[in-house]
Amino acid sequence: MNSGQPFLLDSNVLMTAARQYYAFDIAPGFWSALDRKAGDGDLRSIDRVHAEINRGNDELVSWVNHTFAHYFFETGTPEVLQKYIEIITWSQEQNGYTSAVKQDFARYEHADPWLVAYALINRCVVVTLESANPATKKKIPIPIICDAFGVPWTNTFEMLRHARIQLG
């Protein structure tokens, strides 16, 4: 992972943190740190992650719409669209995944391929809770896509270390 590259958050990073170990009432410092680092340009997410989170009805929805709203970037640029098409094409050529898995991955509103496409164009490090387990066949994991396209990726806890975020 190269220093200086912004971190790009997958929806599962925010959803899992909010609903489990960094709930807003337990770890408000986590959310303040994300907002601060985003304001410094060190982390962000994309419009499609924002849309995925907005399908919920909890405190995270309020936070992304009020506190963090400025840090969801558009994926509708021609450059990102071109990489998105390359990623979708790549996914359809992968053996070992069922047609249903490939169709789900290629759904236009599915954030995962857009996340990696945005990261490719904007030189970001993708942050996800998914693992690069090639045995996973129920979906195409983000780390597998990142590895195929040379995009660095990490998990929440390593991001906190690299970004020097301390809670407490």
N, C-alpha and C positions, 0 to 999 in steps of 0.2 A: 504494500500500500504506500503510495507516494504521498508525502506531506504536501500540503498546499491544495490538494484536490478537495472540493466540497463533498460532504456526505449527502447521499440521496436516499431518503427514507421510504421503505416499503410500507404499505398499510399495516402489515402484521406487526411491525415494530411499535407503532402507535397504539393499535388496538389491543395488543397483548399487554403492553405496559399499563394502559389505562384500566384494563379490566382485571389485571392480576397484580403483579409485583410493584408497580409504580402508580397505583391508583391516586387520583388527585388529592384525596383527603389524607393519604399516607405519605406521599412523596411529592409535595408541591415543588420542591427544589429541582426535581427532574424536569418538570415542565417549564419552569423558569429558565433553566439552563438551556433547554432546546430553543426557546424563544430568543435568548441572548445570543447563542451561537448562530442561529439563523440570521439575526440582525447583523452579525459580524460577517456574514457571507460564508460561514463554514458549513452550514447544512441547509437543506431544502427538501422539497418533495415535488410531486407533479400534480397537475389538475385531475388526472384519473385516479390517483390515490385519494385525493380530496373527495371525489365523487363516490368512491367505495365507502369511505368513512361516513359520508352523509346519508348512506342507506340505513344507518343505525339511528338510535334515539337515546343518547346518553350524554354524559358530561364531555366526552371527547368531541362529539359533534359541535357542541357550543364552543369548545376551545379552538378547534380548527377553523370555525367560521368567524371568530372574534379576535383571538389572540394571534393565531398562526396563519391567518388567511393570506397575508402578503407573500408567504414563502412557498406557495404552490405555483409552480411554473408551468406555462403552456407547452403542450406537446404538439401543437398544430403547425409547426414550422415545416417547410419543405425538407429540410435536412433531417429532422427527426422522423418525418414520415418515410423518407427513403430508407433509413436504418430499420424502422418498424417493418417495412415490407421485406427487407433482407432477413430479419429475424423470423418473421412468419414463414417465409420460404424455407429457411433452414429447419424450422420446427416440423414442417410437413414432410421433410426428407428424412427425419429421424426414425430409425427402426426401434422397435421395443415399446413404442407407445401406441395405444389403440387409436382408432379413428375418432372415437368420442373424446379422448384426451386432447388430440390435436385440434379438433373442432372447438372445444372449450377454450383452449389456449388462443385460438385465432379470433375469438369473439372480439369485436371492435372495442367494447367497453372494458375488456379485461386489462387491468393495469400492467401486468408483468412485462409483456413485450415492450410496452411504451416506456416503462421505467428503464429498461436496459438500453433502448434506443436513445433516450434522453441522456443517459449516462455516457454513452459512446460519443455523442456530439459535444457534450459539455464537460467531458473529462471529470466525471464524478466517481466516487466510490459508493457502490450500492450497499445499503444497510438492510439486511433481512434476517429473519429468524429461520428461514429455510436452510437446509443443508445440501451439500453437493453429493448426495447419495445417489449413485447411478442405478441402484436397485429400486428407487422410487419410480413407480410406473403409473400412479393414479393422477399425476400431473407432471408437467415439465418444470422442475425446480429452477428458480431464478439463478442460483449459483452455477448450474449446468450451462445456462444460457450465457451468463457472464464469462465463464471459462472459455466457451466456444468463441466468443467475440473479443476476448482480451480485456474485459472490464473488471477492475478490481472490486472485490466485495468483502464484507465483513458482517459481524453480528452487532447487536446493540452494545454489549459489554466491551468489546474491543473498540468500538467507536467512542464510547465514553472515555476509555483510556487514551486513545490517540488524540481526542479532542481536549484532553485534560479537564474533563468534567468531573467534579467531585460533589457527591451528595452528602449533606450533613453538616 
